[in-house]
Amino acid sequence: PRLPDHPFPPENPVCEFDSKTLPLYFCTPRNEITPEWAEIRPEESCLLLRGQESLSSYYKVSLLARRLTSLQAEATTLLKYEPTHYHHLAGVTCYYDCESHFCLYKTFDEVKKQEVLAAYAFEHNEMRVIGEPIPVEKGAAVWLRMKAEGGNLLMLYSLDGENYRLFGEKQDLTVLSDEYSRCGCFTGTFVGVFAQDTHTKSKWARFDWFQYEDLPGKAR
């Protein structure tokens, strides 16, 4: 049928969690999104995630993510989190599946007895530590970012919300693809936020907002 054009308003790149419902672009693997592990507090404009199993688990993980729609894009969040155990992790992830993903997160270093920023890569079910842990003040808010630049992935952090620094080295983003995957599940690549607590599954992390933007460039 000949129907008139129906232009949609441009999508707000920032989700401030100020509504009782999440935008439809947020996904989670296998399980329903429920307040039991993902609680939205509109009155505080924040999302709370209760840590569960690691992102390599096939079962209960606390992950909310949206599709990476460009190879020139960035996703950023403001994390408020006070880990007290090395099993406590929360941050941002660039995620293909439970066997292939990258994570930049805040955790607790039991040797140094302090909160740190850390990162790892999971490729074909093998973990690889990225860079060296960076100490941060107890309870300090941190800004975390995943940035796609063509075939590269940059993991960036900020302690003031203005100045971002690269964590570790650039990573190979192409490993998060159907072609690289051993099972080829056609899931596509996602970026999002996560929380993990494999100790007691009770530690909550607070995310004040999540911003995703496709950036100007040719790699789309």
PANU-283131 format. One record per residue (C-alpha): residue number from 1; x, y, z. Coordinates in nm, 4 decimals. Example, Ala and Ser with C-alpha at 12.3 -4.5 7.8 and 13.67 -1.06 7.14 Angstrom:
{n: 1 | u: 1.2300 | v: -0.4500 | w: 0.7800};
{n: 2 | u: 1.3670 | v: -0.1060 | w: 0.7140};
REM end
This chain:
{n: 1 | u: 0.0000 | v: 0.0000 | w: 0.0000};
{n: 2 | u: 0.1025 | v: 0.3572 | w: -0.0556};
{n: 3 | u: 0.1487 | v: 0.5013 | w: 0.2868};
{n: 4 | u: 0.2719 | v: 0.8470 | w: 0.3818};
{n: 5 | u: 0.6201 | v: 0.8835 | w: 0.5223};
{n: 6 | u: 0.6351 | v: 0.8550 | w: 0.8975};
{n: 7 | u: 0.9648 | v: 0.9997 | w: 1.0218};
{n: 8 | u: 1.0647 | v: 0.8995 | w: 1.3733};
{n: 9 | u: 1.2263 | v: 1.1467 | w: 1.6104};
{n: 10 | u: 1.6007 | v: 1.0993 | w: 1.6562};
{n: 11 | u: 1.6947 | v: 0.8701 | w: 1.9407};
{n: 12 | u: 1.8301 | v: 1.0298 | w: 2.2552};
{n: 13 | u: 2.1879 | v: 0.8975 | w: 2.2844};
{n: 14 | u: 2.1703 | v: 0.9141 | w: 2.6654};
{n: 15 | u: 1.9595 | v: 0.6821 | w: 2.8791};
{n: 16 | u: 1.9288 | v: 0.8455 | w: 3.2215};
{n: 17 | u: 1.7195 | v: 0.5670 | w: 3.3779};
{n: 18 | u: 1.4512 | v: 0.8197 | w: 3.4715};
{n: 19 | u: 1.1626 | v: 0.5989 | w: 3.3568};
{n: 20 | u: 1.0187 | v: 0.2838 | w: 3.5119};
{n: 21 | u: 1.0854 | v: 0.0941 | w: 3.1893};
{n: 22 | u: 1.4063 | v: 0.0426 | w: 2.9974};
{n: 23 | u: 1.4405 | v: 0.1453 | w: 2.6323};
{n: 24 | u: 1.3631 | v: -0.1417 | w: 2.3969};
{n: 25 | u: 1.7210 | v: -0.1533 | w: 2.2666};
{n: 26 | u: 1.8501 | v: -0.3021 | w: 2.5926};
{n: 27 | u: 1.8962 | v: -0.6795 | w: 2.5837};
{n: 28 | u: 2.0193 | v: -0.9469 | w: 2.8202};
{n: 29 | u: 2.1191 | v: -1.3067 | w: 2.7407};
{n: 30 | u: 1.8746 | v: -1.5864 | w: 2.8104};
{n: 31 | u: 1.6967 | v: -1.4433 | w: 3.1166};
{n: 32 | u: 1.4142 | v: -1.1979 | w: 3.1713};
{n: 33 | u: 1.5040 | v: -0.8477 | w: 3.2926};
{n: 34 | u: 1.3501 | v: -0.8299 | w: 3.6417};
{n: 35 | u: 1.3939 | v: -0.6085 | w: 3.9523};
{n: 36 | u: 1.5470 | v: -0.9099 | w: 4.1237};
{n: 37 | u: 1.8754 | v: -0.8236 | w: 3.9559};
{n: 38 | u: 1.8114 | v: -0.5083 | w: 3.7472};
{n: 39 | u: 1.6322 | v: -0.2361 | w: 3.9412};
{n: 40 | u: 1.5495 | v: 0.1016 | w: 3.7868};
{n: 41 | u: 1.5093 | v: 0.3929 | w: 4.0274};
{n: 42 | u: 1.3532 | v: 0.6789 | w: 3.8287};
{n: 43 | u: 1.3412 | v: 0.9067 | w: 4.1323};
{n: 44 | u: 1.7219 | v: 0.8832 | w: 4.1553};
{n: 45 | u: 1.7828 | v: 0.8500 | w: 3.7795};
{n: 46 | u: 1.9900 | v: 0.5356 | w: 3.8121};
{n: 47 | u: 2.0061 | v: 0.1670 | w: 3.7353};
{n: 48 | u: 2.1099 | v: -0.0866 | w: 3.9976};
{n: 49 | u: 2.2542 | v: -0.4228 | w: 3.8930};
{n: 50 | u: 2.2995 | v: -0.7072 | w: 4.1400};
{n: 51 | u: 2.6114 | v: -0.9067 | w: 4.0696};
{n: 52 | u: 2.5588 | v: -1.2676 | w: 3.9720};
{n: 53 | u: 2.7706 | v: -1.5092 | w: 3.7688};
{n: 54 | u: 3.0620 | v: -1.4118 | w: 3.5441};
{n: 55 | u: 3.0040 | v: -1.3069 | w: 3.1842};
{n: 56 | u: 3.1496 | v: -1.6406 | w: 3.0749};
{n: 57 | u: 2.8549 | v: -1.8191 | w: 3.2373};
{n: 58 | u: 2.5768 | v: -1.9800 | w: 3.0350};
{n: 59 | u: 2.3268 | v: -1.9166 | w: 3.3116};
{n: 60 | u: 2.2527 | v: -1.6115 | w: 3.5292};
{n: 61 | u: 2.4509 | v: -1.3005 | w: 3.4377};
{n: 62 | u: 2.3731 | v: -0.9373 | w: 3.5169};
{n: 63 | u: 2.4276 | v: -0.7744 | w: 3.1791};
{n: 64 | u: 2.2291 | v: -0.5057 | w: 2.9993};
{n: 65 | u: 2.3592 | v: -0.4173 | w: 2.6539};
{n: 66 | u: 2.2615 | v: -0.2783 | w: 2.3169};
{n: 67 | u: 2.3845 | v: -0.3573 | w: 1.9688};
{n: 68 | u: 2.7005 | v: -0.2013 | w: 1.8337};
{n: 69 | u: 2.5652 | v: -0.0487 | w: 1.5114};
{n: 70 | u: 2.8827 | v: 0.1101 | w: 1.3778};
{n: 71 | u: 3.2571 | v: 0.0521 | w: 1.3760};
{n: 72 | u: 3.2908 | v: 0.4168 | w: 1.4702};
{n: 73 | u: 3.1037 | v: 0.4421 | w: 1.7985};
{n: 74 | u: 3.1420 | v: 0.4832 | w: 2.1718};
{n: 75 | u: 2.9494 | v: 0.3794 | w: 2.4802};
{n: 76 | u: 3.0023 | v: 0.5523 | w: 2.8148};
{n: 77 | u: 2.8626 | v: 0.5162 | w: 3.1656};
{n: 78 | u: 2.9051 | v: 0.6645 | w: 3.5127};
{n: 79 | u: 2.9629 | v: 0.3918 | w: 3.7706};
{n: 80 | u: 2.9247 | v: 0.4252 | w: 4.1479};
{n: 81 | u: 3.0418 | v: 0.1093 | w: 4.3200};
{n: 82 | u: 3.2203 | v: 0.0041 | w: 4.6378};
{n: 83 | u: 3.3610 | v: -0.3472 | w: 4.5937};
{n: 84 | u: 3.4954 | v: -0.5172 | w: 4.9059};
{n: 85 | u: 3.5971 | v: -0.8543 | w: 4.7603};
{n: 86 | u: 3.7903 | v: -0.9618 | w: 4.4530};
{n: 87 | u: 3.4771 | v: -1.1428 | w: 4.3329};
{n: 88 | u: 3.3026 | v: -0.8043 | w: 4.3041};
{n: 89 | u: 3.3230 | v: -0.6579 | w: 3.9525};
{n: 90 | u: 3.1142 | v: -0.3954 | w: 3.7740};
{n: 91 | u: 3.1709 | v: -0.1873 | w: 3.4630};
{n: 92 | u: 3.1324 | v: -0.1820 | w: 3.0854};
{n: 93 | u: 3.1678 | v: -0.4599 | w: 2.8339};
{n: 94 | u: 3.1935 | v: -0.5091 | w: 2.4595};
{n: 95 | u: 3.0269 | v: -0.8475 | w: 2.4257};
{n: 96 | u: 2.9761 | v: -1.1047 | w: 2.1537};
{n: 97 | u: 2.8946 | v: -1.4064 | w: 2.3690};
{n: 98 | u: 3.0071 | v: -1.5829 | w: 2.6856};
{n: 99 | u: 3.3229 | v: -1.7048 | w: 2.5092};
{n: 100 | u: 3.4263 | v: -1.3728 | w: 2.3522};
{n: 101 | u: 3.4068 | v: -1.0312 | w: 2.5195};
{n: 102 | u: 3.6090 | v: -0.7438 | w: 2.6659};
{n: 103 | u: 3.5507 | v: -0.5883 | w: 3.0083};
{n: 104 | u: 3.6670 | v: -0.2693 | w: 3.1810};
{n: 105 | u: 3.5595 | v: -0.2652 | w: 3.5432};
{n: 106 | u: 3.6064 | v: -0.1649 | w: 3.9038};
{n: 107 | u: 3.6968 | v: -0.4315 | w: 4.1596};
{n: 108 | u: 3.8813 | v: -0.4862 | w: 4.4877};
{n: 109 | u: 4.2500 | v: -0.5804 | w: 4.4997};
{n: 110 | u: 4.3004 | v: -0.7968 | w: 4.8076};
{n: 111 | u: 4.6797 | v: -0.7651 | w: 4.7896};
{n: 112 | u: 4.6817 | v: -0.3860 | w: 4.7779};
{n: 113 | u: 4.3674 | v: -0.3690 | w: 4.9958};
{n: 114 | u: 4.2057 | v: -0.1061 | w: 4.7756};
{n: 115 | u: 3.9644 | v: -0.0472 | w: 4.4897};
{n: 116 | u: 4.1146 | v: -0.0629 | w: 4.1410};
{n: 117 | u: 4.0223 | v: -0.0375 | w: 3.7763};
{n: 118 | u: 4.1094 | v: -0.3455 | w: 3.5740};
{n: 119 | u: 4.0362 | v: -0.5056 | w: 3.2367};
{n: 120 | u: 4.0422 | v: -0.8412 | w: 3.0635};
{n: 121 | u: 3.9706 | v: -1.0038 | w: 2.7300};
{n: 122 | u: 3.7900 | v: -1.3345 | w: 2.6891};
{n: 123 | u: 3.8645 | v: -1.4946 | w: 2.3520};
{n: 124 | u: 3.7508 | v: -1.8451 | w: 2.2612};
{n: 125 | u: 3.6898 | v: -1.9134 | w: 2.6296};
{n: 126 | u: 4.0415 | v: -1.8109 | w: 2.7354};
{n: 127 | u: 4.0983 | v: -1.5143 | w: 2.9648};
{n: 128 | u: 4.3730 | v: -1.2583 | w: 2.9061};
{n: 129 | u: 4.4473 | v: -0.9773 | w: 3.1520};
{n: 130 | u: 4.4838 | v: -0.6339 | w: 2.9928};
{n: 131 | u: 4.7159 | v: -0.3702 | w: 3.1384};
{n: 132 | u: 4.7913 | v: -0.3118 | w: 3.5051};
{n: 133 | u: 4.5330 | v: -0.2359 | w: 3.7764};
{n: 134 | u: 4.4887 | v: 0.1350 | w: 3.8473};
{n: 135 | u: 4.4183 | v: 0.2307 | w: 4.2122};
{n: 136 | u: 4.1194 | v: 0.4571 | w: 4.2786};
{n: 137 | u: 3.9878 | v: 0.6141 | w: 4.5968};
{n: 138 | u: 3.7352 | v: 0.4167 | w: 4.7969};
{n: 139 | u: 3.3854 | v: 0.4820 | w: 4.6725};
{n: 140 | u: 3.5031 | v: 0.7172 | w: 4.3969};
{n: 141 | u: 3.2767 | v: 0.7481 | w: 4.0949};
{n: 142 | u: 3.4397 | v: 0.6429 | w: 3.7667};
{n: 143 | u: 3.3483 | v: 0.7098 | w: 3.4044};
{n: 144 | u: 3.4061 | v: 0.4093 | w: 3.1768};
{n: 145 | u: 3.3982 | v: 0.3980 | w: 2.7984};
{n: 146 | u: 3.4205 | v: 0.1459 | w: 2.5149};
{n: 147 | u: 3.5154 | v: 0.3042 | w: 2.1825};
{n: 148 | u: 3.5162 | v: 0.1340 | w: 1.8424};
{n: 149 | u: 3.7621 | v: 0.2716 | w: 1.5868};
{n: 150 | u: 3.7341 | v: 0.0559 | w: 1.2791};
{n: 151 | u: 3.8820 | v: -0.2806 | w: 1.3715};
{n: 152 | u: 4.0173 | v: -0.1517 | w: 1.7032};
{n: 153 | u: 3.8602 | v: -0.1321 | w: 2.0468};
{n: 154 | u: 3.9733 | v: 0.1319 | w: 2.2954};
{n: 155 | u: 3.8878 | v: 0.0980 | w: 2.6629};
{n: 156 | u: 3.8974 | v: 0.4358 | w: 2.8327};
{n: 157 | u: 3.8412 | v: 0.5646 | w: 3.1842};
{n: 158 | u: 3.8061 | v: 0.9008 | w: 3.3576};
{n: 159 | u: 3.8140 | v: 1.0040 | w: 3.7215};
{n: 160 | u: 3.6588 | v: 1.3459 | w: 3.6620};
{n: 161 | u: 3.4221 | v: 1.2955 | w: 3.3685};
{n: 162 | u: 3.6289 | v: 1.5220 | w: 3.1434};
{n: 163 | u: 3.9705 | v: 1.3690 | w: 3.0800};
{n: 164 | u: 3.9708 | v: 1.0143 | w: 2.9450};
{n: 165 | u: 4.2756 | v: 0.7879 | w: 2.9379};
{n: 166 | u: 4.3358 | v: 0.4677 | w: 2.7483};
{n: 167 | u: 4.3442 | v: 0.1569 | w: 2.9674};
{n: 168 | u: 4.6089 | v: -0.0823 | w: 2.8385};
{n: 169 | u: 4.6591 | v: -0.1070 | w: 2.4627};
{n: 170 | u: 4.4194 | v: -0.0995 | w: 2.1692};
{n: 171 | u: 4.2439 | v: -0.4339 | w: 2.1263};
{n: 172 | u: 4.1336 | v: -0.6250 | w: 1.8179};
{n: 173 | u: 3.7601 | v: -0.5663 | w: 1.7876};
{n: 174 | u: 3.7247 | v: -0.8122 | w: 1.4981};
{n: 175 | u: 3.7406 | v: -1.1076 | w: 1.7386};
{n: 176 | u: 3.3847 | v: -1.0120 | w: 1.8405};
{n: 177 | u: 3.2329 | v: -1.1332 | w: 1.5161};
{n: 178 | u: 3.0430 | v: -1.4227 | w: 1.3626};
{n: 179 | u: 3.3477 | v: -1.5007 | w: 1.1485};
{n: 180 | u: 3.5785 | v: -1.5366 | w: 1.4499};
{n: 181 | u: 3.3319 | v: -1.7203 | w: 1.6714};
{n: 182 | u: 3.3710 | v: -2.0966 | w: 1.6932};
{n: 183 | u: 2.9944 | v: -2.1501 | w: 1.6959};
{n: 184 | u: 2.8903 | v: -1.8650 | w: 1.4651};
{n: 185 | u: 2.5711 | v: -1.7849 | w: 1.6526};
{n: 186 | u: 2.4949 | v: -1.4644 | w: 1.4593};
{n: 187 | u: 2.4398 | v: -1.2685 | w: 1.7778};
{n: 188 | u: 2.6254 | v: -0.9577 | w: 1.6652};
{n: 189 | u: 2.8356 | v: -0.7404 | w: 1.8955};
{n: 190 | u: 2.6892 | v: -0.5550 | w: 2.1935};
{n: 191 | u: 2.8071 | v: -0.2832 | w: 2.4327};
{n: 192 | u: 2.6656 | v: -0.2422 | w: 2.7793};
{n: 193 | u: 2.6989 | v: -0.2529 | w: 3.1553};
{n: 194 | u: 2.7400 | v: -0.5476 | w: 3.3880};
{n: 195 | u: 2.7867 | v: -0.6492 | w: 3.7506};
{n: 196 | u: 2.9376 | v: -0.9665 | w: 3.8892};
{n: 197 | u: 2.9487 | v: -1.1236 | w: 4.2343};
{n: 198 | u: 3.0439 | v: -1.4894 | w: 4.2198};
{n: 199 | u: 3.0958 | v: -1.4913 | w: 4.5971};
{n: 200 | u: 2.7516 | v: -1.4174 | w: 4.7453};
{n: 201 | u: 2.5574 | v: -1.2859 | w: 4.4420};
{n: 202 | u: 2.4401 | v: -0.9938 | w: 4.6531};
{n: 203 | u: 2.6609 | v: -0.6920 | w: 4.5680};
{n: 204 | u: 2.4820 | v: -0.4113 | w: 4.3846};
{n: 205 | u: 2.6375 | v: -0.1616 | w: 4.1420};
{n: 206 | u: 2.4892 | v: 0.1754 | w: 4.0487};
{n: 207 | u: 2.4956 | v: 0.3209 | w: 3.6968};
{n: 208 | u: 2.3747 | v: 0.6815 | w: 3.6710};
{n: 209 | u: 2.3381 | v: 0.6842 | w: 3.2916};
{n: 210 | u: 2.4417 | v: 0.5068 | w: 2.9739};
{n: 211 | u: 2.5301 | v: 0.6896 | w: 2.6532};
{n: 212 | u: 2.5758 | v: 0.5356 | w: 2.3086};
{n: 213 | u: 2.6670 | v: 0.7293 | w: 1.9954};
{n: 214 | u: 2.7621 | v: 0.6363 | w: 1.6402};
{n: 215 | u: 3.0482 | v: 0.8677 | w: 1.5483};
{n: 216 | u: 3.1194 | v: 1.0287 | w: 1.2102};
{n: 217 | u: 3.3268 | v: 0.7992 | w: 0.9920};
{n: 218 | u: 3.3275 | v: 0.5575 | w: 0.7026};
{n: 219 | u: 3.3294 | v: 0.2280 | w: 0.8945};
{n: 220 | u: 2.9569 | v: 0.1548 | w: 0.9229};
REM end
